[in-house]
Amino acid sequence: MMVKSLYNRLGWMLLLLSAAQAVVLIAAESPQRELFISVETLRDVPLKSHIQQVQPMTGIVFWEDSGRNETEAIQLEYSYMRYGDIVSRKGEYDWAPVEKKLQAIAGRKHQAILRFYFVYPGDPSTVPAYIKALPDYKETTALSEKKPTGFPDWSHQELKRFTKEFYTRFAEHYDRDPRLAFLQTGFGLWAEYHIYDGPFKLGVTFPDKEFQVDFLRHMALTFKSTPWSISIDAANEEVTPLAGNAELLKLPFGLFDDSFLCKQHAKENGQNWNTLDRKRWQREPAGGEFSYYNKGDQKHALAPEGPNGLSFKAAARNFHISYMIGNDQPLHQPMARIREAGLACGYKFRVTQFQAGDHSASVTIQNVGVAPIYHDAFPAVNGVRANHSLEGLAPGENATFDIRSGGSSPRFSIESDRLVPGQYIEFEASL
């Protein structure tokens, strides 16, 4: 086993060598750095546990204002957000609307998925008032979804500058906030990377490709902890610069699919997933929303054969889905079925071996879910964490963790600083 840490001049360093089942203690208090070796035999430890609930940061998602969120059938809540609600004057940010939502969601023992948008059919744009007041800023008002809709002026440099600054400021406040599981972003209608109905013109009603490149790179540099995602519609090479651009496709963005399980999914949506890298789930989350193309798509989204011949469970496995917005599902399914569908999403950990001695332990964990966990989560014994995380452990993969704690009755858990009070990560075990 690779030893990740060497001498520590401030005290004792414990290194676990599982192959030899030895504990190496290095004392670095003296210039000679004396080496002491103590061997202890690890014994098998019985462990029984079952996953009962949808796991944090996974599952079916309700809108935060749905009125149905007081339930353990979900772990995530979704909300649109307006830029203009946060900023009205240049450089002045009021995060109270975000705080209100995050506090309410966390109070229900859930986490948030947020998406800021500029354009929503039937509404004015959410561009901050100070930008709209600039004399050379010219918005477009036109019909979209048969409703008068405001479209930003993407030829204006201040709008471009503000958009990047906004996410810099947002990350300063929320990048490491456990109340926020995932962030979605984009442009066009609902920030879904398209204007399929309305006045589409690059550089005017939709950002030009040069700015899109600048924005995506900025997001990659700005967010270090919170996974951020864009719509699969960003695969359209006429609209965005991503298709075929190897450098941009390496950026750490996840994907969301806002018409999941629609009739044409394999032909159209599936191709977009492929264009943006079908294996992206190995490092960034995959999610979306059940299709609203017709009433049947919602009504039968969680039916045994889905709305169009493919079950959600099978599709979640095929696309390695971590979460899926299904706000209307309580109209069609009982909470027990929604919970069951949620359990088909994301990671799921199984402990396959647990051994301990007086001062150390070794645990082997397999991911039996359909996706990795995208935040740090640490195996722990008696509250002492392993020195590396379960983050990124792929479905079907195993990892062994050596932990500097043991005893006659060692307690195993999986701990994460990215949970809100009342949340915990469960695991399967039959040892």
C-alpha positions, 0 to 999 in steps of 0.5 A, a space after each residue: 500500500 502506498 504510504 501518503 505521508 512521511 515524517 512529521 516533525 511535530 509529533 507522531 505519525 501513524 502509518 498502516 501497512 495492511 499487507 503486513 498487518 503492521 502499524 509503523 510509528 515514526 517518532 520525529 521529535 529527535 534529530 535521529 527520527 527513531 523508528 519503532 515498529 509494533 505488529 498487531 493482528 487484525 481480526 474480522 469484526 461483525 457488521 450488519 447494516 441496511 440502507 433504508 433511505 435515499 442517500 444524501 445528494 441523490 434521488 428524485 427532486 421536488 421544487 422547494 416551493 412545492 408544498 410536498 417537501 416534508 418527506 423522507 422520500 427525497 434528499 434534494 430540493 430545486 429552485 430557480 433563482 433570479 440574478 436581479 433579486 441579488 444585485 440591483 446596484 453595481 457591486 452590491 450583493 444581497 444574498 438574503 433570497 439565497 439564504 432564505 431558500 437554503 435555510 428552509 431546505 436545510 430545515 427539512 433535512 434536505 439540500 439544494 440544487 440552484 439554477 440562476 436564469 436570465 430568461 423565463 418565458 412570459 417574464 422580463 429578463 432578470 438582468 440587474 436594474 443598473 445594467 438595464 438603466 445603461 443608455 447603450 444597453 438594449 434588450 429584446 422583448 419578443 414572444 416565447 411560448 406565446 408569451 412576451 419575454 425579455 431577452 438580455 443584450 449580450 452585446 453589452 460588455 457590462 452584462 458579460 463582466 457582471 455574469 462572471 463577477 456574479 459567480 465569483 461572489 457566489 462561490 465566495 459565499 457558497 462553494 463549501 456550503 453543505 446546504 448546497 449540493 449542486 449548482 446548475 447554470 447556462 443561458 437562453 430559456 430557463 438557462 437550458 442552453 437554447 432558445 428554441 422558441 423566440 429570437 435567437 441571435 448569437 451575440 445579441 439574445 444569446 452569448 457569443 461563443 467567445 464569451 461562452 468559452 470565457 465563462 466556462 473557463 471562469 466557472 472551472 477556476 472559480 468553483 473548487 467544491 460545489 459541482 456545477 452543471 450545464 444542460 445537454 443542449 449545450 451540445 448544439 455546435 451552432 449555438 455553443 463552442 463545446 462540440 468537438 473541442 477537447 480542451 473545453 470538454 475537459 472542464 469540470 462541468 456536469 450535465 442535466 437533461 431537462 426532458 429525460 425519458 422523452 420519446 425521442 430520448 435515444 435519438 436526440 438527447 442521447 446524442 447530446 450526452 455522447 457529444 458532451 462525453 458520455 463518461 463525464 459522470 465518472 468525474 461530474 454529476 449527471 442529473 435532469 428533469 422528467 420530460 414535459 413533452 406530453 402529459 404521459 411523460 409525467 404520468 408514466 415517468 415512474 411506471 414499470 416500463 416508463 413513459 416510452 418503453 424504458 424504465 427509470 431504473 434502467 435509464 438511471 443506470 444507463 446514464 449514471 444519474 445522481 438526481 432527477 427533478 420530478 416535482 409532479 410525481 406525487 400527483 401520479 405516484 405514492 411517496 413509497 414509489 418515489 423513494 424507491 426510484 430515488 434509491 435507484 440513483 447515485 452512489 450506494 456503499 457496501 462494506 465487504 470487509 471490516 477488520 480491527 486490532 487494538 489501535 487500527 482498522 481496515 475496511 473495504 467498501 464497494 460502490 454498488 450504486 449507479 454513480 460516484 459520490 461527488 463530495 468528500 465522504 470518509 470511512 471512520 472508526 470510532 469517529 476517526 476518519 480515513 486519510 482519503 475519501 470515497 469521492 469518485 469511487 465508481 460503480 462496481 469498484 472497491 477501495 480499502 481504507 486503513 484507519 488509525 482507530 480500533 478497539 474491542 468494539 469498533 464503531 464504523 460510520 461514513 462521515 462527510 462535512 457536506 451534510 446538513 443536520 439530520 442527514 447521514 450516509 448509510 451503508 450495506 453490510 452483512 459480516 
